[in-house]
Amino acid sequence: MTVLELLGACHTDAEHFQLHINAFVDDFRAATATARAAMVQDGAARDGTLEGLLAAVVSSLCREAGMPTPAWVGRIHSPVPFFAFPARSFALRLRLMLESPPAFRCRNVFVPENYLSRA
C-alpha cells in the first residue's frame, strides 16, 4: 500500500482510519528498502488533518528506517489541531500536546508518545 492509497482508504473509511494506518506501519516495517521508498514516494498534495497525520507517520517511519524523507512530507500539516485519539478533556489534550513526538507536533497533530508502537 502506498501513502496515496492509504490516504484514500482513510478518507473513504474515516471512522476506522487508525486500522488503515496500523496496517501501513506494519507493511512498511516488513518491506525491503526499495519497497519502503516506493510506498512513501508520493503523498498528499494539500494540507488536511489526515494528511498532516500521514506526513508525520511517514516522517517518523523514514527516520526509524534511516532513509531520506520525501519532499512532500515537509510541506504538509494539519491546518487545525488534530488529536488522533478522542481527547475530550483538557488534561488529556494537554498531555498529548506535551508528549507528541516532534514529527507530529510540528504538523499540529497530537498523539501519544508511543503512537507507532505495535505489539
Backbone bond lengths (Angstrom), bond angles and torsions (degrees), N, CA, C in turn:
res aa  C-N    CA-C-N  psi(-1)  N-CA   C-N-CA  omega(-1)  CA-C   N-CA-C  phi
1 M - - - 1.456 - - 1.523 108.96 -
2 T 1.305 116.97 131.81 1.457 121.69 176.61 1.522 109.54 -90.39
3 V 1.319 116.36 168.83 1.463 120.43 177.61 1.527 110.59 -61.66
4 L 1.325 117.43 -39.44 1.469 119.46 178.99 1.529 111.23 -64.53
5 E 1.323 117.07 -38.93 1.465 120.03 175.54 1.528 110.53 -66.15
6 L 1.313 116.52 -40.22 1.459 121.36 177.22 1.517 110.72 -61.80
7 L 1.306 117.12 -44.80 1.459 121.20 179.40 1.525 110.57 -60.25
8 G 1.334 116.24 -43.67 1.462 120.23 177.42 1.516 111.56 -61.26
9 A 1.327 116.97 -43.99 1.464 121.24 179.73 1.525 111.01 -63.61
10 C 1.323 116.74 -40.44 1.470 120.87 -179.91 1.528 111.43 -66.14
11 H 1.312 117.30 -38.67 1.466 120.32 178.65 1.530 111.23 -72.82
12 T 1.322 116.72 -37.84 1.463 120.68 -179.54 1.522 111.31 -69.17
13 D 1.317 116.71 -37.77 1.459 123.09 -177.04 1.528 108.54 -122.49
14 A 1.329 115.73 60.14 1.468 121.20 -173.36 1.524 113.19 -59.09
15 E 1.303 117.16 -31.08 1.465 120.49 -179.11 1.530 111.67 -65.18
16 H 1.328 116.41 -27.89 1.465 120.96 -177.28 1.528 112.05 -118.10
17 F 1.324 117.50 30.48 1.466 120.66 -176.59 1.520 112.00 -55.51
18 Q 1.331 117.29 -33.59 1.463 119.95 -176.28 1.527 111.88 -65.04
19 L 1.321 117.70 -34.35 1.462 120.56 177.71 1.524 110.98 -62.69
20 H 1.322 116.32 -39.77 1.463 120.81 179.41 1.536 110.87 -67.89
21 I 1.325 115.95 -40.36 1.468 119.78 178.55 1.527 110.10 -65.21
22 N 1.321 117.08 -42.90 1.469 120.26 178.68 1.522 111.40 -59.36
23 A 1.328 116.93 -42.78 1.467 120.87 179.24 1.527 110.34 -63.99
24 F 1.325 116.86 -40.18 1.460 120.82 178.72 1.526 110.75 -63.69
25 V 1.318 116.69 -45.22 1.471 121.01 179.51 1.531 109.85 -59.20
26 D 1.314 117.01 -45.49 1.466 120.41 179.12 1.525 111.15 -62.72
27 D 1.336 116.71 -44.61 1.469 120.84 179.59 1.524 111.30 -63.59
28 F 1.323 116.91 -41.54 1.463 121.21 179.97 1.523 110.30 -61.89
29 R 1.294 116.93 -47.18 1.464 121.07 -177.49 1.528 112.13 -66.20
30 A 1.323 117.71 -27.83 1.463 121.37 -179.87 1.528 112.71 -88.07
31 A 1.320 117.91 -11.04 1.464 122.23 -173.99 1.524 112.30 -80.99
32 T 1.320 115.16 161.49 1.462 121.41 172.93 1.522 108.68 -74.23
33 A 1.308 117.41 166.23 1.465 121.55 179.71 1.528 111.44 -59.30
34 T 1.327 116.51 -40.22 1.470 120.28 179.19 1.521 110.76 -65.53
35 A 1.313 116.55 -43.76 1.469 120.37 179.46 1.528 110.85 -65.81
36 R 1.318 117.26 -38.18 1.469 120.45 177.92 1.525 110.91 -60.32
37 A 1.305 116.09 -46.12 1.471 120.08 179.99 1.522 110.72 -59.96
38 A 1.327 117.07 -40.82 1.469 120.71 179.44 1.530 111.19 -68.05
39 M 1.323 117.28 -35.03 1.461 121.39 -178.90 1.524 112.32 -63.31
40 V 1.329 117.13 -34.75 1.468 120.60 -173.00 1.526 113.56 -109.23
41 Q 1.316 117.72 1.72 1.463 121.16 -174.93 1.528 112.78 -55.77
42 D 1.302 117.36 -50.19 1.466 121.70 -178.79 1.512 109.27 -110.32
43 G 1.339 114.91 140.93 1.455 118.86 -178.26 1.499 111.97 -144.81
44 A 1.293 114.81 -158.96 1.460 121.76 -176.33 1.529 111.21 -58.37
45 A 1.324 114.33 143.75 1.463 120.49 179.07 1.524 111.96 -99.43
46 R 1.334 115.93 -14.83 1.471 119.16 -178.93 1.526 109.78 -142.11
47 D 1.308 114.49 162.81 1.454 120.61 179.98 1.524 111.44 -71.72
48 G 1.311 115.01 155.65 1.457 123.18 176.87 1.514 108.23 176.76
49 T 1.303 116.98 168.56 1.461 119.00 -177.51 1.527 111.57 -66.19
50 L 1.326 116.85 -51.04 1.468 118.99 178.44 1.520 111.66 -68.70
51 E 1.316 116.74 -33.23 1.458 120.70 177.48 1.527 110.37 -62.59
52 G 1.344 116.50 -43.63 1.461 120.52 177.25 1.514 112.16 -63.06
53 L 1.331 116.14 -40.92 1.464 120.51 177.56 1.525 110.96 -61.72
54 L 1.325 117.00 -45.96 1.463 119.82 -178.74 1.526 111.66 -67.86
55 A 1.319 117.46 -36.10 1.468 119.76 175.96 1.528 110.15 -61.88
56 A 1.312 117.01 -40.98 1.464 120.64 178.62 1.525 111.04 -66.95
57 V 1.326 117.12 -40.89 1.461 121.06 178.08 1.524 109.87 -61.17
58 V 1.323 116.89 -47.47 1.465 120.78 -179.47 1.524 110.60 -63.65
59 S 1.319 117.54 -42.56 1.463 121.01 178.21 1.529 110.51 -58.11
60 S 1.314 116.46 -45.93 1.463 120.89 -179.06 1.521 111.95 -66.85
61 L 1.326 116.80 -42.73 1.469 119.93 -179.89 1.524 111.69 -66.10
62 C 1.328 116.67 -39.78 1.470 119.41 178.49 1.528 110.71 -64.40
63 R 1.300 116.08 -41.49 1.469 119.33 177.83 1.523 110.30 -62.76
64 E 1.328 116.15 -44.44 1.464 121.36 178.64 1.531 111.03 -59.26
65 A 1.333 116.67 -39.44 1.467 121.50 -177.52 1.521 112.77 -84.37
66 G 1.333 117.79 -5.70 1.459 121.20 179.85 1.516 113.04 69.37
67 M 1.312 115.76 33.92 1.462 119.90 -179.87 1.525 110.26 -120.60
68 P 1.330 117.71 158.37 1.461 120.07 -179.69 1.531 111.67 -64.20
69 T 1.302 114.91 145.91 1.461 120.98 177.32 1.522 108.75 -86.03
70 P 1.320 118.66 132.91 1.471 120.74 179.00 1.528 111.36 -59.95
71 A 1.316 116.26 149.26 1.469 121.75 -176.56 1.525 112.60 -59.07
72 W 1.316 118.41 -35.37 1.464 120.41 -176.20 1.526 111.96 -60.98
73 V 1.319 117.50 -28.64 1.464 122.02 -177.30 1.535 111.14 -61.41
74 G 1.309 117.71 -36.96 1.456 121.53 -178.26 1.513 114.38 -71.61
75 R 1.320 117.59 -15.47 1.471 121.41 -177.98 1.522 113.55 -97.53
76 I 1.305 118.48 -9.27 1.465 121.85 -170.13 1.528 111.13 -108.45
77 H 1.332 115.08 136.03 1.464 121.15 175.11 1.533 108.57 -153.04
78 S 1.302 116.09 173.04 1.461 121.25 175.65 1.529 107.99 -89.28
79 P 1.323 118.67 127.45 1.460 120.67 -179.24 1.527 113.44 -69.54
80 V 1.317 117.03 -18.85 1.465 121.97 176.82 1.525 107.54 -129.29
81 P 1.324 117.86 155.49 1.469 118.51 176.59 1.529 110.09 -56.19
82 F 1.335 115.87 129.67 1.458 120.91 -178.38 1.514 109.17 -122.84
83 F 1.320 115.87 121.58 1.456 122.43 177.48 1.527 106.94 -103.64
84 A 1.317 116.83 113.82 1.462 121.70 -174.56 1.523 112.58 -65.45
85 F 1.320 116.45 -21.77 1.459 121.43 175.05 1.514 107.72 -117.45
86 P 1.322 117.53 147.78 1.463 118.95 178.72 1.526 110.64 -56.22
87 A 1.293 115.89 117.56 1.464 121.27 -179.18 1.523 107.20 -125.54
88 R 1.295 115.43 83.12 1.468 120.03 -174.73 1.521 112.98 -82.64
89 S 1.315 117.11 -29.81 1.463 118.87 -178.18 1.529 110.77 -88.19
90 F 1.304 114.65 150.38 1.466 120.70 177.37 1.519 110.51 -59.53
91 A 1.333 116.45 -41.49 1.468 120.36 -177.78 1.532 111.33 -61.75
92 L 1.312 117.72 -42.72 1.458 119.92 179.80 1.524 111.17 -69.47
93 R 1.313 116.73 -39.90 1.468 119.50 177.41 1.529 110.36 -61.26
94 L 1.307 116.50 -44.40 1.461 120.65 179.18 1.523 110.24 -62.45
95 R 1.313 116.82 -43.70 1.478 120.19 179.17 1.524 110.82 -59.63
96 L 1.335 117.08 -46.65 1.459 120.27 -179.87 1.531 110.99 -64.71
97 M 1.317 117.26 -37.09 1.462 120.32 178.80 1.527 111.14 -64.43
98 L 1.315 116.49 -35.45 1.458 120.65 -178.79 1.525 113.42 -79.62
99 E 1.334 117.26 -36.18 1.466 119.11 -173.59 1.522 114.32 -97.64
100 S 1.307 118.33 -6.48 1.470 119.67 178.93 1.519 110.61 -58.89
101 P 1.324 117.63 134.78 1.465 120.49 176.21 1.533 110.31 -60.39
102 P 1.318 117.32 152.04 1.474 121.35 -176.62 1.530 114.30 -53.45
103 A 1.324 118.36 -38.25 1.466 120.51 -178.94 1.527 111.47 -61.49
104 F 1.303 117.60 -26.63 1.458 122.30 179.40 1.527 110.10 -89.38
105 R 1.315 115.58 -49.34 1.462 120.75 -175.94 1.525 111.93 -58.03
106 C 1.333 117.70 -41.11 1.467 120.29 -177.97 1.530 111.97 -68.98
107 R 1.318 117.05 -13.89 1.468 121.44 178.09 1.524 111.71 -104.23
108 N 1.343 116.71 11.37 1.458 122.71 177.12 1.538 111.30 68.29
109 V 1.340 115.49 31.38 1.456 123.10 179.81 1.527 107.34 -120.05
110 F 1.325 116.17 135.37 1.453 120.02 -173.68 1.527 110.79 -126.31
111 V 1.327 114.11 123.78 1.464 123.05 -175.58 1.529 108.47 -140.60
112 P 1.327 117.73 165.25 1.466 119.40 173.49 1.526 109.78 -65.65
113 E 1.309 116.81 155.90 1.462 120.64 -177.67 1.519 112.65 -61.29
114 N 1.324 118.31 -24.09 1.462 121.82 -179.31 1.539 111.72 -102.04
115 Y 1.303 118.08 26.53 1.465 123.12 -174.04 1.529 113.46 -52.47
116 L 1.308 117.98 -39.01 1.456 120.69 -177.52 1.528 114.04 -92.86
117 S 1.320 116.57 4.70 1.465 120.18 176.97 1.515 109.02 -72.89
118 R 1.305 115.22 134.82 1.462 121.02 -179.34 1.524 108.09 -126.78
119 A 1.288 116.74 136.38 1.469 121.35 -179.62 1.505 111.46 -76.54
